[in-house]
Amino acid sequence: MTVRRGEILFEMVRIGAYLKVTAVDPVTNTEAAVIGPPAAGIAALQAAAVRKLDYVNRRRKAEAER
């Protein structure tokens, strides 16, 4: 379960035959990156980066509650 509460910033960098997409949550100052083929599509790579960002935020929250 994911709740979006604001904006997410994206950075895209071409690295050889691949595209690196970094998603940044400006509220938590957390970032997560994925690398994939440009043929996968920008929207798919951005969605994967957002899922990873959500995972990282949930994990950080769980660790802080310990």
TAFENTA-V38435 format. One record per backbone hydrogen bond with DSSP energy under -0.5 kcal/mol. CO is the residue of the C=O (numbers start at 1). NH is the residue of the N-H. E is the energy in kcal/mol with one decimal. If there is no record, write none. Layout:
# TAFENTA-V38435
co=CO nh=NH e=E
co=CO nh=NH e=E
This chain:
# TAFENTA-V38435
co=2 nh=4 e=-0.5
co=9 nh=24 e=-2.9
co=11 nh=22 e=-2.9
co=13 nh=15 e=-0.5
co=13 nh=20 e=-3.2
co=14 nh=16 e=-0.5
co=15 nh=18 e=-2.2
co=17 nh=38 e=-0.6
co=18 nh=15 e=-2.7
co=19 nh=21 e=-0.6
co=19 nh=36 e=-2.1
co=20 nh=13 e=-2.5
co=20 nh=22 e=-0.5
co=21 nh=34 e=-2.3
co=22 nh=11 e=-2.2
co=23 nh=32 e=-2.1
co=24 nh=9 e=-2.6
co=24 nh=26 e=-0.8
co=25 nh=29 e=-1.8
co=25 nh=30 e=-1.1
co=30 nh=25 e=-3.0
co=32 nh=23 e=-3.1
co=34 nh=21 e=-2.7
co=36 nh=19 e=-3.0
co=37 nh=40 e=-2.0
co=38 nh=41 e=-1.6
co=41 nh=45 e=-2.0
co=42 nh=46 e=-2.7
co=43 nh=47 e=-2.3
co=44 nh=48 e=-2.0
co=45 nh=49 e=-2.1
co=46 nh=50 e=-2.3
co=47 nh=51 e=-2.3
co=48 nh=52 e=-2.1
co=49 nh=53 e=-2.3
co=50 nh=54 e=-2.6
co=51 nh=55 e=-2.1
co=52 nh=56 e=-2.6
co=53 nh=57 e=-2.6
co=54 nh=58 e=-2.6
co=55 nh=59 e=-2.6
co=56 nh=60 e=-2.5
co=57 nh=61 e=-2.2
co=58 nh=62 e=-2.3
co=59 nh=63 e=-2.4
co=60 nh=64 e=-2.0
co=61 nh=65 e=-1.4
co=62 nh=66 e=-0.5
co=63 nh=66 e=-0.7
